[in-house]
Amino acid sequence: MLNHQQNFLGRTLAILKRHAVDFGEITPHELIPLLSAYRHWKAAIDKAFKPDKYNLALLGNEEYLHGGHVHFHFVPRYRRPVTFASESFQHDTPETTTQNYSRVDRKQIYPIKIRRKIKHKILRSWPKHLAIKK
């Protein structure tokens, strides 16, 4: 699911459908599709936006927000200024390049119109041989 906070262009959430509050509760059968989803998402993001690196996070600090569903943050990082659909997005500076995204995140929510354009670009860049729910 595309995150509503798009300060890092292409930021996405992978959310476990069933109730689980800790990574240790995820079964091996659930991990394989998660890793596969990350690889396919990364291929689409590489093609669409060409980030310089990625952060993956499982934080679990705000269970009250997600109702007890383990979720992963897939966060592209850019070492250069990045624009898309006439909008500027967050990029690293020499001071932030070694920090994980949660320490430098501006938590900016972009308008739905921009988020739809981002989603459309990602879906157009998704590997053709893979099915995806739209």
C-alpha positions in Angstrom: 0.0 0.0 0.0 1.4 3.4 -1.0 2.1 5.4 2.2 0.2 8.7 2.5 3.5 10.2 3.7 5.4 10.5 0.4 8.2 12.7 1.5 10.4 9.9 0.3 9.0 9.3 -3.2 7.6 5.8 -3.5 7.4 5.0 0.2 5.2 2.0 0.7 3.8 -0.2 3.5 3.5 -4.0 3.4 0.8 -4.9 6.0 0.1 -8.4 7.3 -3.6 -9.0 6.9 -4.1 -11.0 10.1 -3.6 -9.7 13.6 0.0 -10.0 14.8 2.0 -7.4 16.8 5.5 -8.8 16.5 7.8 -10.0 13.8 8.2 -13.3 15.7 4.6 -14.1 15.0 5.0 -14.1 11.3 5.1 -17.6 9.8 7.6 -18.8 7.2 4.7 -19.1 4.8 4.0 -15.4 5.3 7.6 -14.3 5.0 8.2 -15.8 1.6 5.5 -13.7 -0.1 6.7 -10.6 1.9 10.2 -11.0 0.6 8.9 -11.6 -2.9 6.7 -8.5 -2.7 9.7 -6.4 -1.6 11.8 -7.6 -4.6 9.0 -6.8 -7.1 8.3 -3.5 -5.5 12.0 -2.6 -5.5 12.2 -3.5 -9.3 9.3 -1.2 -10.0 10.7 1.7 -7.8 14.1 1.3 -9.5 12.5 1.6 -12.9 10.1 4.4 -11.9 12.3 6.7 -9.8 15.9 5.4 -9.6 16.6 5.8 -5.9 20.1 5.5 -4.6 19.4 3.2 -1.7 16.6 1.7 0.4 15.5 1.5 4.0 13.3 -1.3 5.3 11.8 -1.0 8.7 9.6 -2.9 11.1 9.1 -0.4 14.0 6.0 -1.5 16.0 6.0 1.7 18.2 2.6 2.9 17.2 0.3 -0.2 17.5 -2.6 2.1 18.3 -2.4 3.4 14.7 -2.5 0.1 12.9 -4.6 -2.0 15.2 -2.1 -4.7 15.8 -1.1 -5.6 12.2 2.6 -6.1 11.7 3.8 -3.9 8.8 7.0 -3.1 7.0 8.1 0.3 5.7 9.8 0.1 2.3 11.5 3.5 1.9 13.5 4.6 -1.2 16.2 7.1 -0.4 17.6 9.7 -2.8 21.0 11.4 -2.6 19.9 14.1 -5.1 17.0 16.5 -5.3 14.0 14.6 -6.7 10.8 15.9 -8.3 7.8 14.2 -9.7 4.6 15.7 -11.0 6.0 19.2 -10.3 6.4 18.3 -6.6 9.7 18.2 -4.7 10.4 15.3 -2.4 12.8 14.7 0.4 16.4 13.8 -0.4 19.5 13.1 1.7 22.1 15.7 2.6 25.7 14.8 3.6 24.4 15.0 7.2 21.4 12.6 6.7 22.8 10.1 4.3 24.0 7.6 7.0 20.8 7.9 9.1 17.8 5.7 8.8 14.7 7.3 7.4 12.8 7.6 10.7 15.4 10.0 12.1 15.1 12.4 9.2 11.5 11.9 8.0 9.6 15.2 7.6 6.3 13.3 7.8 4.7 15.3 5.0 1.4 14.1 3.6 1.0 14.8 -0.1 -2.4 15.4 -1.7 -4.3 12.4 -3.0 -3.9 13.7 -6.6 -0.1 13.4 -6.3 -0.3 10.1 -4.5 -2.4 8.7 -7.4 0.1 9.8 -9.9 2.9 8.1 -7.9 0.9 4.9 -7.6 0.1 5.0 -11.4 3.8 5.4 -12.2 4.7 2.5 -9.9 2.1 0.2 -11.4 3.2 1.1 -14.9 6.8 0.2 -13.8 5.8 -3.1 -12.1 7.4 -6.2 -13.7 5.0 -7.2 -16.5 5.1 -10.9 -15.7 3.7 -10.4 -12.2 0.0 -9.9 -11.3 -0.8 -7.1 -8.8 -4.0 -6.1 -7.2 -4.9 -2.5 -8.1 
